[in-house]
Amino acid sequence: MALSTHIQGLSTNELLQVISNGRLSGVLTVVSQFRTGRIVFTWGRVTHASTDTQGRLGEVLLREGIISAQDLESALHVQRGQRKQRPIGTVLQSMGLAEKNTIARTLKEQMKDAFFELIEWKEGVAHLQIDMAMALASVKLDVSLDTQGLLLEAARIELLSNVVFHRVIKRRLSP
């Protein structure tokens, strides 16, 4: 089953709540101006989230000093040589270059960043493909995030930023 909607008609937040509450599995793709993002759900939980504006896992691990450039090159070489390519995190782990919990933590942070970025997009088109097989095929590692928890955290962040913004404006306007 597929559903496409303009974000202005049905907000991304509302669509995410429907997915979470319905415990749906599939892929939500959002296209807005010159950007694209994807959130993969399994039983209503986020199992993958990415945007084309964020770095790839290997690049993030390199930037954070978890792996070296040589480690990444070696892992990419191994990955390219496999008949069925495994995710780079799995390759790095199997080579002993990064620990599973470090990769999982980094993936979760990437997923949260992408999730928060996507729900800030105010225009564009959202396409939801309900498909368990597609969702399961998109899972990188056994990492998932609670959709409702992410939505609550996003609301809290927005509320705090509004409070800070109003305090700054009030200070600037007061004599």
Rosetta constraint file for C-alpha pairs under 8 A:
AtomPair CA 1 CA 129 HARMONIC 6.03 0.50
AtomPair CA 1 CA 130 HARMONIC 5.24 0.50
AtomPair CA 1 CA 131 HARMONIC 7.21 0.50
AtomPair CA 2 CA 127 HARMONIC 7.18 0.50
AtomPair CA 2 CA 128 HARMONIC 5.56 0.50
AtomPair CA 2 CA 129 HARMONIC 4.45 0.50
AtomPair CA 2 CA 130 HARMONIC 6.04 0.50
AtomPair CA 3 CA 127 HARMONIC 5.69 0.50
AtomPair CA 3 CA 128 HARMONIC 5.01 0.50
AtomPair CA 3 CA 129 HARMONIC 6.52 0.50
AtomPair CA 4 CA 125 HARMONIC 7.04 0.50
AtomPair CA 4 CA 126 HARMONIC 5.64 0.50
AtomPair CA 4 CA 127 HARMONIC 4.22 0.50
AtomPair CA 4 CA 128 HARMONIC 6.16 0.50
AtomPair CA 5 CA 9 HARMONIC 6.97 0.50
AtomPair CA 5 CA 10 HARMONIC 6.82 0.50
AtomPair CA 5 CA 125 HARMONIC 5.77 0.50
AtomPair CA 5 CA 126 HARMONIC 5.37 0.50
AtomPair CA 5 CA 127 HARMONIC 6.48 0.50
AtomPair CA 6 CA 10 HARMONIC 6.67 0.50
AtomPair CA 6 CA 123 HARMONIC 7.26 0.50
AtomPair CA 6 CA 124 HARMONIC 5.88 0.50
AtomPair CA 6 CA 125 HARMONIC 4.42 0.50
AtomPair CA 6 CA 126 HARMONIC 6.08 0.50
AtomPair CA 7 CA 11 HARMONIC 5.05 0.50
AtomPair CA 7 CA 12 HARMONIC 6.22 0.50
AtomPair CA 7 CA 122 HARMONIC 6.58 0.50
AtomPair CA 7 CA 123 HARMONIC 5.39 0.50
AtomPair CA 7 CA 124 HARMONIC 5.57 0.50
AtomPair CA 7 CA 125 HARMONIC 5.63 0.50
AtomPair CA 7 CA 126 HARMONIC 6.27 0.50
AtomPair CA 8 CA 122 HARMONIC 6.88 0.50
AtomPair CA 8 CA 123 HARMONIC 6.01 0.50
AtomPair CA 8 CA 124 HARMONIC 7.64 0.50
AtomPair CA 10 CA 14 HARMONIC 6.50 0.50
AtomPair CA 10 CA 15 HARMONIC 6.80 0.50
AtomPair CA 11 CA 15 HARMONIC 6.37 0.50
AtomPair CA 11 CA 122 HARMONIC 7.87 0.50
AtomPair CA 12 CA 16 HARMONIC 6.06 0.50
AtomPair CA 12 CA 118 HARMONIC 7.92 0.50
AtomPair CA 12 CA 119 HARMONIC 5.78 0.50
AtomPair CA 12 CA 126 HARMONIC 7.62 0.50
AtomPair CA 13 CA 17 HARMONIC 6.24 0.50
AtomPair CA 13 CA 119 HARMONIC 6.38 0.50
AtomPair CA 13 CA 151 HARMONIC 7.28 0.50
AtomPair CA 14 CA 18 HARMONIC 6.34 0.50
AtomPair CA 15 CA 19 HARMONIC 6.31 0.50
AtomPair CA 16 CA 20 HARMONIC 6.09 0.50
AtomPair CA 16 CA 147 HARMONIC 7.32 0.50
AtomPair CA 17 CA 21 HARMONIC 5.85 0.50
AtomPair CA 17 CA 147 HARMONIC 7.68 0.50
AtomPair CA 17 CA 148 HARMONIC 7.07 0.50
AtomPair CA 18 CA 22 HARMONIC 5.77 0.50
AtomPair CA 19 CA 23 HARMONIC 5.89 0.50
AtomPair CA 19 CA 24 HARMONIC 5.13 0.50
AtomPair CA 19 CA 25 HARMONIC 7.71 0.50
AtomPair CA 19 CA 41 HARMONIC 7.91 0.50
AtomPair CA 19 CA 44 HARMONIC 5.52 0.50
AtomPair CA 20 CA 24 HARMONIC 6.59 0.50
AtomPair CA 20 CA 43 HARMONIC 7.55 0.50
AtomPair CA 20 CA 44 HARMONIC 4.07 0.50
AtomPair CA 20 CA 45 HARMONIC 6.56 0.50
AtomPair CA 20 CA 147 HARMONIC 6.03 0.50
AtomPair CA 20 CA 148 HARMONIC 6.81 0.50
AtomPair CA 21 CA 44 HARMONIC 6.86 0.50
AtomPair CA 22 CA 44 HARMONIC 6.75 0.50
AtomPair CA 23 CA 42 HARMONIC 7.52 0.50
AtomPair CA 23 CA 43 HARMONIC 4.30 0.50
AtomPair CA 23 CA 44 HARMONIC 3.84 0.50
AtomPair CA 23 CA 45 HARMONIC 7.44 0.50
AtomPair CA 24 CA 41 HARMONIC 6.87 0.50
AtomPair CA 24 CA 42 HARMONIC 6.60 0.50
AtomPair CA 24 CA 43 HARMONIC 4.98 0.50
AtomPair CA 24 CA 44 HARMONIC 4.88 0.50
AtomPair CA 24 CA 130 HARMONIC 6.96 0.50
AtomPair CA 25 CA 40 HARMONIC 7.53 0.50
AtomPair CA 25 CA 41 HARMONIC 4.88 0.50
AtomPair CA 25 CA 42 HARMONIC 4.33 0.50
AtomPair CA 25 CA 43 HARMONIC 5.07 0.50
AtomPair CA 25 CA 44 HARMONIC 6.12 0.50
AtomPair CA 25 CA 130 HARMONIC 5.81 0.50
AtomPair CA 25 CA 131 HARMONIC 5.92 0.50
AtomPair CA 25 CA 132 HARMONIC 5.11 0.50
AtomPair CA 25 CA 135 HARMONIC 6.03 0.50
AtomPair CA 26 CA 40 HARMONIC 5.85 0.50
AtomPair CA 26 CA 41 HARMONIC 5.32 0.50
AtomPair CA 26 CA 42 HARMONIC 6.64 0.50
AtomPair CA 26 CA 128 HARMONIC 7.19 0.50
AtomPair CA 26 CA 129 HARMONIC 5.47 0.50
AtomPair CA 26 CA 130 HARMONIC 4.30 0.50
AtomPair CA 26 CA 131 HARMONIC 4.57 0.50
AtomPair CA 26 CA 132 HARMONIC 5.68 0.50
AtomPair CA 26 CA 133 HARMONIC 7.95 0.50
AtomPair CA 26 CA 134 HARMONIC 6.26 0.50
AtomPair CA 26 CA 135 HARMONIC 4.76 0.50
AtomPair CA 27 CA 38 HARMONIC 6.79 0.50
AtomPair CA 27 CA 39 HARMONIC 5.78 0.50
AtomPair CA 27 CA 40 HARMONIC 4.46 0.50
AtomPair CA 27 CA 41 HARMONIC 6.21 0.50
AtomPair CA 27 CA 128 HARMONIC 5.81 0.50
AtomPair CA 27 CA 129 HARMONIC 5.28 0.50
AtomPair CA 27 CA 130 HARMONIC 6.61 0.50
AtomPair CA 27 CA 131 HARMONIC 7.45 0.50
AtomPair CA 27 CA 134 HARMONIC 7.41 0.50
AtomPair CA 27 CA 135 HARMONIC 6.30 0.50
AtomPair CA 28 CA 38 HARMONIC 5.62 0.50
AtomPair CA 28 CA 39 HARMONIC 5.14 0.50
AtomPair CA 28 CA 40 HARMONIC 6.32 0.50
AtomPair CA 28 CA 41 HARMONIC 7.98 0.50
AtomPair CA 28 CA 126 HARMONIC 6.80 0.50
AtomPair CA 28 CA 127 HARMONIC 5.68 0.50
AtomPair CA 28 CA 128 HARMONIC 4.41 0.50
AtomPair CA 28 CA 129 HARMONIC 6.42 0.50
AtomPair CA 29 CA 36 HARMONIC 7.18 0.50
AtomPair CA 29 CA 37 HARMONIC 5.72 0.50
AtomPair CA 29 CA 38 HARMONIC 4.50 0.50
AtomPair CA 29 CA 39 HARMONIC 6.55 0.50
AtomPair CA 29 CA 126 HARMONIC 5.69 0.50
AtomPair CA 29 CA 127 HARMONIC 5.16 0.50
AtomPair CA 29 CA 128 HARMONIC 6.39 0.50
AtomPair CA 30 CA 36 HARMONIC 5.68 0.50
AtomPair CA 30 CA 37 HARMONIC 5.21 0.50
AtomPair CA 30 CA 38 HARMONIC 6.37 0.50
AtomPair CA 30 CA 118 HARMONIC 7.52 0.50
AtomPair CA 30 CA 124 HARMONIC 6.93 0.50
AtomPair CA 30 CA 125 HARMONIC 5.70 0.50
AtomPair CA 30 CA 126 HARMONIC 4.33 0.50
AtomPair CA 30 CA 127 HARMONIC 6.31 0.50
AtomPair CA 31 CA 35 HARMONIC 5.91 0.50
AtomPair CA 31 CA 36 HARMONIC 4.51 0.50
AtomPair CA 31 CA 37 HARMONIC 6.58 0.50
AtomPair CA 31 CA 124 HARMONIC 5.48 0.50
AtomPair CA 31 CA 125 HARMONIC 5.34 0.50
AtomPair CA 31 CA 126 HARMONIC 6.46 0.50
AtomPair CA 32 CA 36 HARMONIC 6.33 0.50
AtomPair CA 32 CA 121 HARMONIC 7.05 0.50
AtomPair CA 32 CA 123 HARMONIC 5.97 0.50
AtomPair CA 32 CA 124 HARMONIC 4.08 0.50
AtomPair CA 32 CA 125 HARMONIC 6.49 0.50
AtomPair CA 33 CA 123 HARMONIC 7.90 0.50
AtomPair CA 33 CA 124 HARMONIC 6.65 0.50
AtomPair CA 35 CA 51 HARMONIC 7.35 0.50
AtomPair CA 35 CA 52 HARMONIC 6.31 0.50
AtomPair CA 35 CA 53 HARMONIC 7.21 0.50
AtomPair CA 36 CA 51 HARMONIC 5.75 0.50
AtomPair CA 36 CA 52 HARMONIC 5.80 0.50
AtomPair CA 37 CA 49 HARMONIC 7.45 0.50
AtomPair CA 37 CA 50 HARMONIC 5.58 0.50
AtomPair CA 37 CA 51 HARMONIC 4.00 0.50
AtomPair CA 37 CA 52 HARMONIC 6.36 0.50
AtomPair CA 37 CA 114 HARMONIC 7.54 0.50
AtomPair CA 37 CA 118 HARMONIC 6.60 0.50
AtomPair CA 38 CA 48 HARMONIC 7.77 0.50
AtomPair CA 38 CA 49 HARMONIC 5.50 0.50
AtomPair CA 38 CA 50 HARMONIC 5.41 0.50
AtomPair CA 38 CA 51 HARMONIC 6.34 0.50
AtomPair CA 39 CA 46 HARMONIC 6.74 0.50
AtomPair CA 39 CA 47 HARMONIC 7.67 0.50
AtomPair CA 39 CA 48 HARMONIC 5.69 0.50
AtomPair CA 39 CA 49 HARMONIC 4.24 0.50
AtomPair CA 39 CA 50 HARMONIC 6.62 0.50
AtomPair CA 39 CA 115 HARMONIC 7.28 0.50
AtomPair CA 40 CA 46 HARMONIC 5.83 0.50
AtomPair CA 40 CA 47 HARMONIC 5.57 0.50
AtomPair CA 40 CA 48 HARMONIC 4.94 0.50
AtomPair CA 40 CA 49 HARMONIC 6.19 0.50
AtomPair CA 40 CA 135 HARMONIC 5.85 0.50
AtomPair CA 40 CA 138 HARMONIC 7.04 0.50
AtomPair CA 40 CA 139 HARMONIC 7.79 0.50
AtomPair CA 41 CA 45 HARMONIC 5.20 0.50
AtomPair CA 41 CA 46 HARMONIC 4.64 0.50
AtomPair CA 41 CA 47 HARMONIC 5.51 0.50
AtomPair CA 41 CA 48 HARMONIC 7.17 0.50
AtomPair CA 41 CA 135 HARMONIC 6.14 0.50
AtomPair CA 42 CA 46 HARMONIC 6.62 0.50
AtomPair CA 42 CA 47 HARMONIC 6.38 0.50
AtomPair CA 42 CA 132 HARMONIC 7.06 0.50
AtomPair CA 42 CA 135 HARMONIC 6.04 0.50
AtomPair CA 42 CA 136 HARMONIC 7.03 0.50
AtomPair CA 44 CA 146 HARMONIC 7.91 0.50
AtomPair CA 44 CA 147 HARMONIC 6.93 0.50
AtomPair CA 45 CA 144 HARMONIC 6.16 0.50
AtomPair CA 45 CA 145 HARMONIC 5.73 0.50
AtomPair CA 45 CA 146 HARMONIC 5.23 0.50
AtomPair CA 45 CA 147 HARMONIC 5.51 0.50
AtomPair CA 46 CA 144 HARMONIC 5.34 0.50
AtomPair CA 46 CA 145 HARMONIC 5.03 0.50
AtomPair CA 46 CA 146 HARMONIC 6.42 0.50
AtomPair CA 46 CA 147 HARMONIC 6.03 0.50
AtomPair CA 47 CA 139 HARMONIC 5.94 0.50
AtomPair CA 47 CA 140 HARMONIC 7.97 0.50
AtomPair CA 47 CA 142 HARMONIC 7.91 0.50
AtomPair CA 47 CA 143 HARMONIC 5.98 0.50
AtomPair CA 47 CA 144 HARMONIC 4.39 0.50
AtomPair CA 47 CA 145 HARMONIC 6.56 0.50
AtomPair CA 48 CA 111 HARMONIC 6.13 0.50
AtomPair CA 48 CA 138 HARMONIC 7.22 0.50
AtomPair CA 48 CA 139 HARMONIC 6.28 0.50
AtomPair CA 48 CA 140 HARMONIC 7.35 0.50
AtomPair CA 48 CA 143 HARMONIC 7.96 0.50
AtomPair CA 48 CA 144 HARMONIC 7.33 0.50
AtomPair CA 49 CA 110 HARMONIC 7.52 0.50
AtomPair CA 49 CA 111 HARMONIC 4.66 0.50
AtomPair CA 49 CA 112 HARMONIC 7.47 0.50
AtomPair CA 49 CA 114 HARMONIC 5.71 0.50
AtomPair CA 49 CA 115 HARMONIC 6.12 0.50
AtomPair CA 50 CA 54 HARMONIC 7.20 0.50
AtomPair CA 50 CA 110 HARMONIC 7.31 0.50
AtomPair CA 50 CA 111 HARMONIC 6.26 0.50
AtomPair CA 50 CA 114 HARMONIC 5.02 0.50
AtomPair CA 50 CA 115 HARMONIC 7.39 0.50
AtomPair CA 51 CA 114 HARMONIC 5.77 0.50
AtomPair CA 51 CA 118 HARMONIC 7.65 0.50
AtomPair CA 54 CA 114 HARMONIC 7.52 0.50
AtomPair CA 55 CA 59 HARMONIC 6.03 0.50
AtomPair CA 55 CA 60 HARMONIC 6.21 0.50
AtomPair CA 56 CA 60 HARMONIC 6.28 0.50
AtomPair CA 57 CA 61 HARMONIC 6.18 0.50
AtomPair CA 57 CA 88 HARMONIC 7.42 0.50
AtomPair CA 57 CA 89 HARMONIC 7.26 0.50
AtomPair CA 57 CA 106 HARMONIC 7.62 0.50
AtomPair CA 57 CA 107 HARMONIC 7.05 0.50
AtomPair CA 57 CA 110 HARMONIC 7.94 0.50
AtomPair CA 58 CA 62 HARMONIC 6.12 0.50
AtomPair CA 58 CA 72 HARMONIC 6.41 0.50
AtomPair CA 58 CA 88 HARMONIC 6.77 0.50
AtomPair CA 58 CA 89 HARMONIC 7.45 0.50
AtomPair CA 59 CA 63 HARMONIC 6.04 0.50
AtomPair CA 60 CA 64 HARMONIC 6.10 0.50
AtomPair CA 60 CA 106 HARMONIC 7.91 0.50
AtomPair CA 61 CA 65 HARMONIC 6.28 0.50
AtomPair CA 61 CA 66 HARMONIC 5.18 0.50
AtomPair CA 61 CA 67 HARMONIC 5.85 0.50
AtomPair CA 61 CA 106 HARMONIC 7.58 0.50
AtomPair CA 62 CA 66 HARMONIC 5.92 0.50
AtomPair CA 62 CA 67 HARMONIC 5.04 0.50
AtomPair CA 62 CA 68 HARMONIC 5.75 0.50
AtomPair CA 62 CA 69 HARMONIC 6.46 0.50
AtomPair CA 62 CA 72 HARMONIC 7.38 0.50
AtomPair CA 66 CA 98 HARMONIC 7.14 0.50
AtomPair CA 67 CA 71 HARMONIC 5.90 0.50
AtomPair CA 67 CA 72 HARMONIC 6.80 0.50
AtomPair CA 67 CA 97 HARMONIC 6.80 0.50
AtomPair CA 67 CA 98 HARMONIC 7.05 0.50
AtomPair CA 68 CA 72 HARMONIC 6.35 0.50
AtomPair CA 69 CA 73 HARMONIC 6.19 0.50
AtomPair CA 70 CA 74 HARMONIC 6.09 0.50
AtomPair CA 71 CA 75 HARMONIC 6.16 0.50
AtomPair CA 71 CA 97 HARMONIC 6.84 0.50
AtomPair CA 72 CA 76 HARMONIC 6.04 0.50
AtomPair CA 72 CA 92 HARMONIC 7.88 0.50
AtomPair CA 73 CA 77 HARMONIC 6.09 0.50
AtomPair CA 74 CA 78 HARMONIC 6.30 0.50
AtomPair CA 75 CA 79 HARMONIC 6.02 0.50
AtomPair CA 75 CA 88 HARMONIC 6.94 0.50
AtomPair CA 75 CA 91 HARMONIC 6.09 0.50
AtomPair CA 75 CA 92 HARMONIC 5.91 0.50
AtomPair CA 75 CA 95 HARMONIC 7.61 0.50
AtomPair CA 76 CA 80 HARMONIC 6.07 0.50
AtomPair CA 76 CA 88 HARMONIC 7.08 0.50
AtomPair CA 77 CA 81 HARMONIC 6.33 0.50
AtomPair CA 78 CA 82 HARMONIC 6.64 0.50
AtomPair CA 78 CA 91 HARMONIC 7.49 0.50
AtomPair CA 79 CA 85 HARMONIC 5.74 0.50
AtomPair CA 79 CA 86 HARMONIC 6.51 0.50
AtomPair CA 79 CA 87 HARMONIC 7.79 0.50
AtomPair CA 79 CA 88 HARMONIC 6.91 0.50
AtomPair CA 79 CA 91 HARMONIC 6.67 0.50
AtomPair CA 80 CA 85 HARMONIC 6.78 0.50
AtomPair CA 81 CA 85 HARMONIC 7.95 0.50
AtomPair CA 82 CA 86 HARMONIC 7.72 0.50
AtomPair CA 86 CA 90 HARMONIC 6.41 0.50
AtomPair CA 86 CA 91 HARMONIC 6.56 0.50
AtomPair CA 87 CA 91 HARMONIC 6.49 0.50
AtomPair CA 87 CA 140 HARMONIC 6.13 0.50
AtomPair CA 88 CA 92 HARMONIC 6.07 0.50
AtomPair CA 89 CA 93 HARMONIC 6.11 0.50
AtomPair CA 89 CA 98 HARMONIC 7.93 0.50
AtomPair CA 89 CA 100 HARMONIC 7.97 0.50
AtomPair CA 89 CA 103 HARMONIC 6.13 0.50
AtomPair CA 90 CA 94 HARMONIC 6.12 0.50
AtomPair CA 90 CA 141 HARMONIC 7.57 0.50
AtomPair CA 91 CA 95 HARMONIC 6.18 0.50
AtomPair CA 92 CA 96 HARMONIC 6.32 0.50
AtomPair CA 92 CA 97 HARMONIC 5.17 0.50
AtomPair CA 92 CA 98 HARMONIC 5.63 0.50
AtomPair CA 93 CA 97 HARMONIC 5.87 0.50
AtomPair CA 93 CA 98 HARMONIC 5.08 0.50
AtomPair CA 93 CA 99 HARMONIC 5.66 0.50
AtomPair CA 93 CA 100 HARMONIC 6.07 0.50
AtomPair CA 98 CA 102 HARMONIC 6.78 0.50
AtomPair CA 98 CA 103 HARMONIC 6.87 0.50
AtomPair CA 99 CA 103 HARMONIC 6.35 0.50
AtomPair CA 100 CA 104 HARMONIC 6.03 0.50
AtomPair CA 101 CA 105 HARMONIC 5.98 0.50
AtomPair CA 102 CA 106 HARMONIC 6.15 0.50
AtomPair CA 103 CA 107 HARMONIC 6.03 0.50
AtomPair CA 104 CA 108 HARMONIC 6.09 0.50
AtomPair CA 104 CA 141 HARMONIC 7.35 0.50
AtomPair CA 104 CA 143 HARMONIC 6.40 0.50
AtomPair CA 105 CA 109 HARMONIC 6.32 0.50
AtomPair CA 106 CA 110 HARMONIC 6.20 0.50
AtomPair CA 107 CA 111 HARMONIC 6.04 0.50
AtomPair CA 107 CA 143 HARMONIC 7.67 0.50
AtomPair CA 108 CA 112 HARMONIC 6.10 0.50
AtomPair CA 108 CA 143 HARMONIC 7.02 0.50
AtomPair CA 108 CA 144 HARMONIC 7.56 0.50
AtomPair CA 108 CA 145 HARMONIC 7.48 0.50
AtomPair CA 109 CA 113 HARMONIC 6.11 0.50
AtomPair CA 110 CA 114 HARMONIC 6.17 0.50
AtomPair CA 111 CA 115 HARMONIC 6.00 0.50
AtomPair CA 112 CA 116 HARMONIC 6.09 0.50
AtomPair CA 112 CA 150 HARMONIC 7.46 0.50
AtomPair CA 113 CA 117 HARMONIC 6.10 0.50
AtomPair CA 114 CA 118 HARMONIC 6.07 0.50
AtomPair CA 115 CA 119 HARMONIC 6.40 0.50
AtomPair CA 115 CA 150 HARMONIC 7.90 0.50
AtomPair CA 116 CA 120 HARMONIC 6.53 0.50
AtomPair CA 116 CA 154 HARMONIC 6.42 0.50
AtomPair CA 117 CA 121 HARMONIC 6.98 0.50
AtomPair CA 131 CA 135 HARMONIC 6.31 0.50
AtomPair CA 132 CA 136 HARMONIC 6.14 0.50
AtomPair CA 133 CA 137 HARMONIC 6.11 0.50
AtomPair CA 134 CA 138 HARMONIC 6.33 0.50
AtomPair CA 135 CA 139 HARMONIC 6.74 0.50
AtomPair CA 139 CA 143 HARMONIC 7.94 0.50
AtomPair CA 145 CA 149 HARMONIC 7.90 0.50
AtomPair CA 145 CA 150 HARMONIC 7.51 0.50
AtomPair CA 146 CA 150 HARMONIC 6.31 0.50
AtomPair CA 147 CA 151 HARMONIC 6.22 0.50
AtomPair CA 148 CA 152 HARMONIC 6.18 0.50
AtomPair CA 149 CA 153 HARMONIC 6.14 0.50
AtomPair CA 150 CA 154 HARMONIC 6.07 0.50
AtomPair CA 151 CA 155 HARMONIC 6.22 0.50
AtomPair CA 152 CA 156 HARMONIC 6.17 0.50
AtomPair CA 153 CA 157 HARMONIC 6.15 0.50
AtomPair CA 154 CA 158 HARMONIC 6.16 0.50
AtomPair CA 155 CA 159 HARMONIC 6.08 0.50
AtomPair CA 156 CA 160 HARMONIC 6.14 0.50
AtomPair CA 157 CA 161 HARMONIC 6.12 0.50
AtomPair CA 158 CA 162 HARMONIC 6.18 0.50
AtomPair CA 159 CA 163 HARMONIC 6.26 0.50
AtomPair CA 160 CA 164 HARMONIC 6.16 0.50
AtomPair CA 161 CA 165 HARMONIC 5.98 0.50
AtomPair CA 162 CA 166 HARMONIC 6.12 0.50
AtomPair CA 163 CA 167 HARMONIC 6.19 0.50
AtomPair CA 164 CA 168 HARMONIC 6.20 0.50
AtomPair CA 165 CA 169 HARMONIC 6.27 0.50
AtomPair CA 166 CA 170 HARMONIC 5.98 0.50
AtomPair CA 167 CA 171 HARMONIC 6.14 0.50
AtomPair CA 168 CA 172 HARMONIC 6.26 0.50
AtomPair CA 169 CA 173 HARMONIC 6.16 0.50
AtomPair CA 170 CA 174 HARMONIC 6.06 0.50
